[in-house]
Amino acid sequence: MKKIFILVLTFCLIFCGESFAVKKEKQITATSWLVADGNGKIIKSVNHDEIHSIASITKLMTAMVVLDAKQNLDEKIGKFTRRQHLQLALIKSNNRSAEILCENYPGGMPRCVEAMNRKLKSLKMENSIVYEPTGLDKRNVSTAREITYLTKAASEYSNIVYASRRTEIKIQSKKKWFSFRNTNPMVGHYQNIVVSKTGFINESGGCITLLLDTSEGERLIVVLGSKNTHTRIPEAEFIYEIYKD
């Protein structure tokens, strides 16, 4: 009798778990999302080749071309150093810092944006294009699949990985200290995050891209077109927890 009870209970747990997963997946507001392994092989996705505005995910590309230029990261530009502007752009998603980085790129803003688009092409991101470094322009677009290329490439930059793993940044200006929280609250709760970047404008909806190092290997999570900034994180967490294996 006990064995029968255990079998019935196990069946119910499995059945209920599957029903819960299906129900939750139907509640995902993101119009495009995916989970892929470290080689880019898609495990589960919805509309992964659909072109979307990517908002501040753009800043990953901004950071990459600035680092490629090998400028002095400790040079002060404005109130902060180039290194601090990189951290502000990636952690706080500060738009002005992203602009300052590009304005102080060799050749200025036009050359910076040109470099960003050349980088996109070199990463085989054929459906992607950017017009400025912040993501405020809705014409900055890509696809969930191609953002995995960007995110994986970003993991090769130690400064981006460092910023992606910080829950906050503290910067001193004159005699005052300022603290800026990471726009991704998953950072800190998930110790295995390698790269992380959020985004939001009205045209893009809530966006997030993640690279995580799991016991099953690397996992890439991309969420585009989520309802708002409050839905993108729970949806990314759900997709990761359900489909990471």
ZALUM-917908 format. One record per residue (C-alpha): residue in three letters; x, y, z. Coordinates in Angstrom, 3 decimals. Layout:
<recs>
    aa          x          y          z
   ALA          X          Y          Z
...
</recs>
This chain:
<recs>
    aa          x          y          z
   MET      0.000      0.000      0.000
   LYS      2.854      2.341      0.891
   LYS      4.559      1.669     -2.467
   ILE      1.335      2.465     -4.322
   PHE      0.992      5.733     -2.398
   ILE      4.564      6.731     -3.266
   LEU      4.011      5.915     -6.924
   VAL      0.799      7.946     -7.018
   LEU      2.441     10.855     -5.199
   THR      5.421     10.799     -7.578
   PHE      3.095     10.759    -10.581
   CYS      1.142     13.702     -9.183
   LEU      4.278     15.705     -8.494
   ILE      5.589     15.115    -12.011
   PHE      2.234     15.884    -13.592
   CYS      1.696     19.000    -11.503
   GLY      5.238     20.175    -12.197
   GLU      4.766     19.860    -15.938
   SER      1.413     21.631    -15.771
   PHE      2.940     24.433    -13.745
   ALA      5.788     24.842    -16.251
   VAL      3.417     24.927    -19.216
   LYS      1.126     27.382    -17.439
   LYS      4.003     29.662    -16.477
   GLU      5.480     29.568    -19.985
   LYS      2.152     30.733    -21.382
   GLN      2.293     33.669    -18.958
   ILE      5.668     34.893    -20.268
   THR      5.070     38.350    -21.725
   ALA      8.361     38.477    -23.662
   THR      7.686     38.295    -27.390
   SER     11.110     36.788    -28.077
   TRP     13.268     34.664    -25.779
   LEU     15.666     31.766    -25.727
   VAL     17.979     29.610    -23.681
   ALA     21.059     28.189    -25.397
   ASP     24.199     26.327    -24.417
   GLY     27.669     27.841    -24.487
   ASN     28.099     26.886    -28.135
   GLY     24.949     28.765    -29.110
   LYS     22.829     25.635    -29.612
   ILE     19.268     26.633    -28.783
   ILE     17.615     24.507    -26.098
   LYS     14.260     26.300    -26.048
   SER     13.071     29.482    -27.725
   VAL     10.199     31.610    -28.976
   ASN     10.679     33.907    -31.996
   HIS     14.462     33.848    -31.587
   ASP     15.076     35.383    -35.045
   GLU     12.531     38.187    -34.643
   ILE     14.112     41.654    -34.888
   HIS     13.680     43.784    -31.752
   SER     14.841     47.060    -30.299
   ILE     17.474     46.095    -27.729
   ALA     17.637     49.216    -25.543
   SER     20.608     49.227    -23.142
   ILE     21.900     45.826    -24.190
   THR     23.580     48.156    -26.713
   LYS     25.995     49.141    -23.944
   LEU     27.734     45.771    -24.128
   MET     28.810     46.692    -27.651
   THR     29.809     50.184    -26.510
   ALA     32.027     48.726    -23.800
   MET     33.611     46.225    -26.171
   VAL     34.722     48.760    -28.783
   VAL     36.000     51.154    -26.103
   LEU     38.076     48.333    -24.610
   ASP     39.228     47.287    -28.094
   ALA     40.629     50.803    -28.582
   LYS     42.984     50.172    -25.631
   GLN     42.649     53.687    -24.278
   ASN     43.891     54.524    -20.782
   LEU     41.128     53.307    -18.468
   ASP     42.399     55.473    -15.621
   GLU     42.285     58.685    -17.663
   LYS     39.784     61.108    -16.199
   ILE     37.094     62.241    -18.629
   GLY     34.657     64.568    -16.953
   LYS     34.002     63.745    -13.303
   PHE     35.083     60.112    -13.545
   THR     37.757     57.947    -15.131
   ARG     37.131     55.940    -18.297
   ARG     37.069     52.776    -16.156
   GLN     34.405     54.266    -13.888
   HIS     32.317     55.363    -16.874
   LEU     32.491     51.776    -18.187
   GLN     31.287     50.484    -14.839
   LEU     28.515     53.072    -14.647
   ALA     27.363     52.210    -18.167
   LEU     27.304     48.476    -17.478
   ILE     26.191     48.313    -13.839
   LYS     23.883     51.318    -13.453
   SER     23.180     51.447    -17.218
   ASN     24.028     55.137    -17.162
   ASN     23.295     56.687    -20.555
   ARG     25.515     59.717    -20.110
   SER     28.536     57.545    -19.294
   ALA     27.970     55.537    -22.483
   GLU     27.827     58.783    -24.464
   ILE     30.994     60.128    -22.820
   LEU     32.858     56.935    -23.628
   CYS     31.929     57.250    -27.299
   GLU     32.545     60.990    -27.433
   ASN     36.081     60.324    -26.174
   TYR     36.701     57.395    -28.515
   PRO     39.432     58.027    -31.151
   GLY     37.624     60.062    -33.810
   GLY     34.673     60.812    -31.538
   MET     31.073     59.606    -31.649
   PRO     30.877     58.877    -35.423
   ARG     33.959     56.625    -35.344
   CYS     32.729     54.922    -32.187
   VAL     29.380     54.013    -33.756
   GLU     31.161     52.865    -36.926
   ALA     33.350     50.605    -34.795
   MET     30.291     49.210    -33.047
   ASN     28.689     48.248    -36.349
   ARG     31.927     46.753    -37.652
   LYS     32.061     44.664    -34.491
   LEU     28.501     43.478    -35.072
   LYS     29.457     42.323    -38.563
   SER     32.576     40.573    -37.288
   LEU     30.374     38.636    -34.848
   LYS     28.095     37.556    -37.738
   MET     25.247     39.644    -36.340
   GLU     23.788     40.329    -39.789
   ASN     20.365     41.450    -38.543
   SER     21.790     43.863    -35.977
   ILE     22.586     47.567    -36.227
   VAL     23.164     50.458    -33.814
   TYR     22.894     54.201    -34.294
   GLU     24.222     55.414    -30.957
   PRO     25.865     53.976    -27.807
   THR     23.116     54.107    -25.166
   GLY     20.187     52.124    -26.547
   LEU     17.771     55.044    -26.309
   ASP     17.334     54.953    -30.088
   LYS     14.671     52.385    -30.980
   ARG     16.538     51.709    -34.254
   ASN     19.237     49.863    -32.289
   VAL     18.021     46.361    -33.091
   SER     19.027     42.716    -32.992
   THR     17.550     39.254    -32.471
   ALA     17.628     36.950    -29.455
   ARG     19.843     34.508    -31.367
   GLU     22.343     37.204    -32.390
   ILE     22.468     38.671    -28.883
   THR     23.869     35.329    -27.753
   TYR     26.821     35.996    -30.088
   LEU     27.306     39.415    -28.494
   THR     26.999     38.093    -24.951
   LYS     29.412     35.240    -25.539
   ALA     31.942     37.658    -27.085
   ALA     31.530     40.023    -24.119
   SER     32.606     37.215    -21.786
   GLU     36.120     37.521    -23.251
   TYR     36.490     40.986    -21.682
   SER     37.525     40.856    -18.025
   ASN     36.245     44.384    -17.371
   ILE     32.763     43.438    -18.612
   VAL     32.716     40.227    -16.563
   TYR     33.832     42.176    -13.489
   ALA     31.037     44.735    -13.922
   SER     28.444     42.034    -14.670
   ARG     29.132     40.378    -11.316
   ARG     28.945     43.524     -9.181
   THR     25.780     44.121     -7.166
   GLU     26.772     47.762     -6.827
   ILE     29.559     50.216     -7.508
   LYS     30.879     52.900     -5.170
   ILE     32.619     55.896     -6.705
   GLN     34.255     58.818     -4.957
   SER     33.877     62.274     -6.459
   LYS     35.821     64.931     -4.610
   LYS     34.997     64.191     -0.951
   LYS     31.718     62.381     -1.534
   TRP     31.041     58.702     -2.160
   PHE     28.227     57.624     -4.448
   SER     26.694     54.150     -4.577
   PHE     24.968     52.750     -7.683
   ARG     23.009     49.470     -7.687
   ASN     23.102     46.955    -10.515
   THR     19.980     47.135    -12.677
   ASN     19.827     43.316    -12.601
   PRO     18.722     42.084     -9.148
   MET     19.696     38.531    -10.152
   VAL     23.313     39.561     -9.595
   GLY     24.178     38.521     -6.063
   HIS     21.446     35.891     -5.914
   TYR     23.090     33.894     -8.703
   GLN     26.797     33.461     -8.075
   ASN     27.347     31.871    -11.495
   ILE     26.626     34.947    -13.634
   VAL     29.418     35.670    -16.127
   VAL     27.825     38.425    -18.258
   SER     24.666     40.399    -17.555
   LYS     22.974     43.411    -19.145
   THR     19.444     44.742    -18.857
   GLY     17.562     47.173    -21.078
   PHE     14.301     49.051    -21.380
   ILE     12.692     51.689    -23.541
   ASN      9.001     51.800    -24.423
   GLU      9.658     50.422    -27.910
   SER     11.792     47.505    -26.697
   GLY      9.944     46.471    -23.577
   GLY     11.939     44.802    -20.842
   CYS     15.144     43.153    -22.062
   ILE     17.910     41.135    -20.492
   THR     20.799     38.983    -21.645
   LEU     22.709     36.614    -19.388
   LEU     25.568     34.167    -19.590
   LEU     25.721     31.752    -16.646
   ASP     28.181     29.035    -15.757
   THR     26.174     25.992    -14.594
   SER     26.925     22.397    -13.645
   GLU     25.560     21.457    -17.079
   GLY     27.875     23.927    -18.841
   GLU     27.372     27.520    -19.949
   ARG     23.840     28.751    -20.498
   LEU     22.796     31.862    -22.439
   ILE     19.444     33.474    -21.603
   VAL     17.960     36.281    -23.710
   VAL     14.607     37.957    -23.056
   LEU     13.286     40.650    -25.425
   GLY      9.972     42.485    -25.470
   SER      8.925     41.652    -21.922
   LYS      6.041     43.753    -20.633
   ASN      8.166     46.023    -18.444
   THR     11.159     46.221    -16.100
   HIS      9.280     44.233    -13.448
   THR      8.529     41.224    -15.672
   ARG     11.861     40.724    -17.438
   ILE     13.702     39.375    -14.355
   PRO     11.088     36.805    -13.197
   GLU     10.740     35.629    -16.791
   ALA     14.510     35.236    -17.210
   GLU     14.691     33.348    -13.897
   PHE     11.845     31.041    -14.902
   ILE     13.350     30.294    -18.314
   TYR     16.719     29.560    -16.705
   GLU     15.396     27.332    -13.934
   ILE     13.124     25.296    -16.209
   TYR     15.330     24.864    -19.270
   LYS     18.930     25.049    -18.034
   ASP     19.335     21.216    -17.931
</recs>
